[in-house]
Amino acid sequence: MNKSAFGRNAMEWRVGDRVLVMTSDNSGAIGEKPLDEVNVPYEIVAYYAFRTAVMDCFSAGAVPVSVVLHNFCEEAAWGKLHAGVLKGLAEVSVDAAVTGSTESNMVLQQSAVAVTVLGERVRDFKDVSGPVEWTLAGKPLVGMEVVEQASEVAPLSLVRSYLDDPSVTVIWPVGSKGVAVEWARMSEQLCIEASMPDFGVDKNKSAGPATCWIVGRSAVE
């Protein structure tokens, strides 16, 4: 039976001893069509859609096992979109199957893409006890800032190292509503009573495709 999972925007299923986690993300009016509001290559569009979905997957302690790509851009865009997903998988050192579908009957005036990630839980982030040191990886960026300030985007390779680090107790992506909203959501799930630290960024600014995330580590006493 499916239910909400710990983590950001995740659903989970228990199959025997395994816990499967599903997450997703989508984008619209971002791509290579003349009427798109943000014009970037489709590889970048798919990469960042995958990035957001896979970060939600990791926040639930799961590693991707398959990816579904939903292409509403046109048949010719599939190769670039697929390449963007593969780039993201390579950065998190995961060899997952990629499948999907293309809307080829109707031609949309603007680009639209969605990515669904199915993962398997490998560790449980639900129990956060003792003192925790909080940091923010990356910074909030949105729109063309994501491309123009790419060096400020937290690299996906970091999240896999966090998942393998027992001292890391929380990985929480920041989305379009900003750091403050995500801190509140995370605190509610983890029953954290501490005030949000000053991460040195605009706490209300959109982080677009999860360009930053909150990281909690067990503090050494």
Order of alpha helices (4+ residues) and beta strands (2+ residues): beta-beta-beta-beta-beta-alpha-beta-alpha-beta-beta-beta-alpha-alpha-beta-alpha-beta
